[in-house]
Amino acid sequence: MAGARAARRLSVEGNIAVGKSTFVRLLRRAFPSWQVVLEPVSKWQKLRAAGSRQQAAPSQSIGNLLQLLYQDPSRWSYTFQTYSCLSRLKAQLQPLSANPAKTLEAVQVFERSVYSDRFVFAKNLFEIGHLTEIEWTIYQHWHTFLLQAFGDQLGLHGFLYLRAPPEVCMERLCRRARPEEQELQLCYLEQLHTQHEDWLLRRSPMSRLDGLGDVPVLVLDVSRDFEHDPSEQGKLVSQVRTFVESGPLAALPSAAAS
């Protein structure tokens, strides 16, 4: 289609329990034509066996990797970060839904990305001692290779940073009562908050390695309980609409004629 706009690719980023899933549902209602890709948490909770000649039930769950991570982070951090990055990679490589009616204003929204996997979560695990220096080095080597190999397909045009104090995230974490998260402490959420601030706001030297140093960031204050507040929802949707339709993303060039 001649003059079609290139698909704008956004990632929703933020701390654990900041409200990403609630926010993504809000975006789905407000922008039904957008393609939303959820964080693959269910895949981490129910890891499926694959590739075994002896396997009788291909869909059988063989473990809860998220639970293993929180129970014994020193043992499972590298394993978890390897699989979480792989699942995020697959999600970001998903092609845009083939719907001609959506081509002119195509928008893809990802719940977190391969970038936060490295520059927030894996980095934090290394800094607090749950990833060894060898594991962190190996992770960075293959992560960099993947970014170089799939750079054009993994590129993002904007970040939607959901920002709230760690104390608020802790309250929401307790309310949602996900079984795997029962042992998480406030100090861990404080560490992740700092990592997000360094990466998205302060743009630390290391975070510039992602190649997205100039990608705009929309900071959304979600300190208030927007899930049950239509007024807060309206404010958030309005900010996102402006960011995409008349803000920095509006200047993206059109896609090549097909």
N, C-alpha and C positions, 0 to 999 in steps of 0.2 A: 504494500500500500504506500503510495507516494506521500511524503511529508509526515509519515508516522513518527511520533516522538519515541526516542529510545526509552526503554523501560527504566523507570527510576527505582533504584534498589535501596531500601532502608533497613536498618537493624535497630531493634528495640533493645536497649542495654540498661542494666541496673542491678542492684544488689539482690541477694536472695530475699524473697518475700516482699520485695518493694511493690509488687502489684502488676508485674508484666503480663500474666495470663489474663487478668481482669482488663488491663489496658488493651490487649490484643483483641479481646472480645468486643470492646468498645469500638475499636477501629473497624472491625468486621461489620458492625451495625451501621456505623456512620459512613463507611465507604464500601458498599457491597461489591463493587467492581474490582477492588484491590485483591491481589492474591496474597494470602497470609500463610506463612509457614511456621508451624509451632515448634517450640523446643522439644526435642525427642526424649523427654523424661521417661515416658513409658518404656522405651527401648532400654534405658539404663536400669529400670526397675525389674524388667523381665527379659533378661538377655537370652536370646534363643540360640540353641545349638545349630551348627551348620557344618557341612562338609564331612560328616562321619559316615563311613560305609555301613557301620553297624546300626545307625540311627533308625529307629522304627517310627518315631513321631517327629517330623521336621519342625513342628511348631512348639515343641516342648521347651518350657523355660528351664534354664540351668542355673540361674542365680540372679540376685538383686545387686547389681554392681554399685548402685548409689548407696545402699545400706552398708556394703562392705567398705566403701570409701570412708564413711563417717565412723564406722566401728573401729577400723584399723588403718588410718590414713597413711602411715609410714609404709605399710605393706602394699596398699592398693592405689595410691595416688597416681603412679605412672600408668598403671593399667587403665584406671578410669579416664585419665586425661587423653590417653591414646584413643580409647573408644569414643569418648565424647567428641573429640575433634573429628574423628572419622564420620560420626553421625551428623555433625554440623556441616562437614564438607559435602556429604550427600544431599543434605537439605538445600544448601546454597547453590548446588549444581542443578537443581530441578529446573527444567525449562518452564518458561512462562506459559500459562494455560492458553491453548490455541482457541481464542475467541475473537474473531474479527471486530466485534462490537467494542472490545476493550483496547484495541491496539493503539488508538490515539493517545490515551492517557494511562498507559500501562504502569502499574506500580506493584512492586513486590516488597513485602514486609517480612523480615525474619526475626524470630524471637531469639535474640543473641546470635553470635557469629563465631567463625573460626578465629577472629581477631581477639575477642574477649576471652576465648578459650585460652589463648596464650598470654596476652598482656594483662589479664586480670587473675584468672583462676590458677593456671599452671605457674605463673610467676609468683603468686602469693604462696602456693604450696612449697615452692623451692625456698623462698625467703624465710618461711617458718620451719623449714627443716624436714618436710615430708617428702620432698623429692631430693635425691642425692645430686651432687654436682654432675656426675656422669649421666644420670637420667635426664636432668634438665638440659644438658648439652645435646644429648641424642634427640630429645623432643624438639629442640630448637632447630637442629639440622634438618629433620624431615619436615617440620612445619614450614621452614623457609623454602625448601624444595617444592612443597605443594603450592605455596603462594606464587612461586615463579612459574610452575607448570600450568596452573589454572588461573593466573592473575586476572585475565580479562573476564573470566566467568565469575570470579569471586569478588570483583570490585564493588564497592558500595558508593552511593551518592550522598548519603546522609545518615547520621545517627540520631535516634530519639532516646535521649538519656533521661530515664525516670529517676528522679533524685529525691531522697528522703533521708532523714537522720537514721543511723543504725538502730537507735532505740525504737523508732516507729516500725522498722522492718522486723525487729525482734517481736514486737507485739503482734504483728500480722502473722509471723511464723508460728507463734504459739496458738493463735486462733485457728489457723488452717490445720494444725496438728498432723502434718505428714509424718508417718511413723519413723521414717529414716532420719528425720531431723530432730528427734527428741533430745539428743545430746549436744546439739549446737549451742555455742555460747556467744554472748554479745561481743566478746573480743574478736571472734572470727568475722562477724559482720562488720565490725569497725575496720578490720584489716582490708576487707573487700571494698568497703566504702573508699578508703584511701587509695586503693589500686584504681578504682574507677575515676576518682578525681585526678590522679596523676596521668592516666591514659587519655581521658576525654577532655579535661579542662586545662590542666597544666601542660599537657602534651610533652611528657618527659622524654629525654633523648632516646631511651630505649623504645618507647612506644612509637617513635617515628619510623622504626624499622618496618612497620606494617604497610608503609607506602600510602597511608591515608592521612598524612599530616595536614592536608589542606581540605579535607572533607568536612563540611559544616556539621555542627552539633546543635541540635535543639534541646535545650535543658528544660525539662518539664517538672515542676514542683508538684510532687504527689504526696506531700506530707499529710494532707487532709484525706479523709476516707472517701475517695471519689466513687467507689463502687456503689454507694447508696445515695449519692448526691448529684442530682441532675444538673445543678448549676456548675459544679466542679467539672462534670463530664463535658458540658458545653464549652467551658473554657479550654480544656485540653484539646478537644476536637478542633476548635477554632484556631488554636496555635499550630496544630499539625497541618490544617488546611492552608493556612497562610504560608507556612514553611515550604510546602510542596507546590502550591499553585502560584504564589506570587513572591516567594522568597528565593533563596539561592538555587533551589532545585528547578525553578521555572525557566532558568536560562540554559538548561541542558539542550544540546543540539538535537535535531530530528534524526531519526534513524535513516539509513540508506533506503532508497526506494526498492521495493521487492516486486 
